[in-house]
Amino acid sequence: MELHHLINATTAEIQYLYLRDNIPWIVGCSWGKDSSCTLQLIWQAIAKLSPEQRHKNINVITTDTGVENPIIANFCRQSIQQLNAGAEKYLMPFKAHLLKPTIDNSFWVLSIGKGYARPTYRHRWCTPRLKIDPSDRFIKQHVSQYGESILTLGVRKDESIKRKTSIEKHQASALEQNLSPSSSLLNCTIYTPIADWTTNQVWQYLLQVENPWGGSNQQLFQIYRGATNSAECPLVVEENTTSCGKSRFGCYVCTVASSEHSLTSMIENSEKNEWLEPLLELREILANSNNSDRHLRLTTKGVQFHFNKVNSQINLEPTPGKYHQNFRTALLTRLLQAQKQIKTNAPKQYRDFELISLEELSQIRYLWLTYHHEIEDILPKIYQSVMEKEYSELAPERLVNKLDNDFWQTAKEIVDEPEAKLIASLLNVEAKHQAINQRQGIYQALNQQIKQQKISQESEIYLGYKSKQAKNIDKAASTICPKGLAPRREAVYHKGTMSFRIAFLKLTNRPIPKNKILRFQ
């Protein structure tokens, strides 16, 4: 279909769906090419209606994960301001919103504060917390207020085989063309007006039709071009050529993908973007983190173990848990250094860009003292050392660990660090239950801390109980050994520590038991 026929057909469909009922619309917009194309089509379709016909509001939502490429984040904020200004100027029923995850769910609070290990393909904890939850909260509030809503998305079958499969799956239950019920949001209908558009049609439309609210489609095109290898961006896709549609802008810390292609291309294609290099370094620190940077995962019964198939054998391995203190403090130090470098080296319009906010730093400090029960209050020292200015605490009343560092230094001289850490955790529990009406449950909380500390100490030295642990491993392995085979325990030495693994004398096609966790008693 020729482009002008496609535009006319899509415009007519948008107008029909908009006018036929009073269900309000929400447009999910990342300000990439597809969502920008969708939003511009909707704007132009509504603009052709009379003012009296523009009877319901259209909310445009964008999620800022807090770890976006600064160039993309700046473009999104600029586009939101332009859309809202254009809506006011032309009396259009559009309102753009910038959504953010809660502080508790910010990437740096979870990774540096709580110690969450880097996201992986199998454990992508970041996506629901940073992207999905903020938009879901907005949509659910909207639905509770109006009863239902239509969520418009700029997704296309042409993006990838996976996206095509997903769209066709939803179309199988479609109410009508490009309109299907949401599988996760109650009383929410998904509308995909450009599902059958190609990448070239999207770009041709954006570059041939002027942005109606005062934005710049040419600027968007240049961003995509800069994020493509060799800065090439042909619109006619031939064999062995790269379209602008292949550029994807993810979080600069993303370790799910093997590398951050768009950010790397931006830096390689222009010397003006060299100030972004510290962001790549942060990603590499996370990507290169390994089990030696993490504590062992603990349960109430002890260290948690899992089965792992490596080449031709099945291993029984301790399950790694959260990042330990040394890694978290090193990561925070490098993050603050990167923020300082950006403020010094970035172009003027990006120098106020924050990699981490004071609110996040306050939450990290709180978690270090009350969640990890760390002895020294070191975050202010790290901040002052890197930023060369005093750290200003936003919520000093939350800090329950009020004993100074001299006390902890003396405590560590009298007892070992695990015992000093236990003292800190018990004092935190006591401080949280200071009020008379909060005393209920204090003994259970104190006992829980003592029990948890006992497990923690045992986990640090469990490799020393070689004979006892070996018996437990042998016993555990026998419970999952395939019929007719015998388990063999092997000692593994790595960086001065010893662990055990289980190998079976013969392997069969029998699958490894899934989700079966062994714990030492």
C-alpha positions, 0 to 999 in steps of 0.5 A: 500500500502506498504511504498516503493511502496507509496514512489515510486508512490509519487516520480514519481508523483512529478517528472512528475509535476515538469518536465511538465512545467515551473511553479515555485513551492512554498512549505509551510513548518512549519517543523512539521512532515507532511511538513517535509515529503513532503519537503523531498519527493520533495527533493529526487524526484528532486535529482534523476533528472539530473542537466539539468532537475532541471530547476525551483526554489523551494521556501520553506516558513515558517511563524514565528508568533512571538509567537511560542514555542521557542523550535519549533522556534529554530528548524525551524530556524536551519532547514532553515539554514540546507536546504539552506546550503544543497541546495548550497552544492548539487546544488539543486534548493531550497531556504528557506525563513522565513516570518514574519508579519508586525510590525503593525500586530504583536501579541503584538502590536495588543494586548498590543499596540492597546488593541485587546482582546484575540482571541476566536473561533468566533473571531480569528483575529490572524490567518490571520494577523500572519500566512496567510497574510505573506505567501499570500504576498510572493505568490502574489509577486511570481505570479505577477512575474511569472504569476502563481505558484504551492503551495505544502502543507503537508496536509493529510486527516488522520489529522482530520475529518475537514481536510479530509472534506476540502481536499475532498471539494477541490478535487471535483474541482481538475484539476487532482489527488492531484492538485486543484485550490486555492480558495483564491489565483489567478493563484495559484494551490495547490498540496498535495502529501501526502493527502492519507498518514497515520500518521504512514506512515509519521513517518516510512518514516521520521525515515527510510529515512535519511534527505538528506540536513543534518537535523535531523528527529530523533530530530523532532521525539524527539520534538513530543515525548516530547510534547505528554502526558507521553512522549509516542509516539508509531508508531503503533496506537492501541486503547487507545494509543496516536500517535505522530501525535496528538501533535500540536504546536501552538502559546504559547499565543493561547486562542482559544484552552482550553489549550496549551497541547504541551507546558504543556507536554514539561514542565511536561515531562522534568525538563529541560523545566521548563524555559518555564513556564513563557510562560504558565503564559502569556497565562493564563493572556490572557485566564483569562482576562474578560470584566472588563479588557476592555473598552466598544465598542464605535461607533459614536452614543455611546455605542454599545450593543448586544444580548446574550442568557444565559441559558433560557433568552436573555440579552441585554448587552454592547459590550466590546471593547479593553483592558484598560490601566491598563491591557495593562501595566500589560501585558507588565510588565509580558511579559518583566519579562518573557523575562528576566527570559528566558534570565536567566534560559533557556539553552544557545541556547535559551537565545537570544530568544526574546519574544518582540523586541525593534521595537515592543516596539517602536510601542506600545509606539507610539500607547499608545501616539497617538492611545489611547492618554494616558497622561503619557509616561510610557513605558520607565519607565516600561522597565527600571523598569523590565529590569534594563537598559535604554530604547532606542527608535528606532524612537524618531521622531515619538513621537508627545506627547513631553510635559514632565510628569510635564506638565501632572501632573499639567494639572491633578491637574487643570482638570479631567483626561478625559479633560487632555486626550482630551488635549493630543489627540488635541495636537497629532492632531496638531503635525501631521498637523504641516507642511503647506501642511498637514493642510488640514483636521485639523479641521475635525480631531480636531472635531472628537477627541472632539466628540470621547472624549465626547462619551468616557466620556458618556460611562464611566458614562452611567450607572449613567443615570439609568432612561434615559437609562432604557427608551432607553432599553425598547424601544430597546427591544420592537423592537426585542421582539418575537410576543406575548411576553413582554420584562422585564428589569432587573437591574444587579449588578456586582462588584459595577456597575449596568447594564440592561438586557432584559429577555422575559417572555416566550421563543420560538424556534424563533432564536435570531436576528443575527448581530443586534446591538442596540446603545443608542442615 
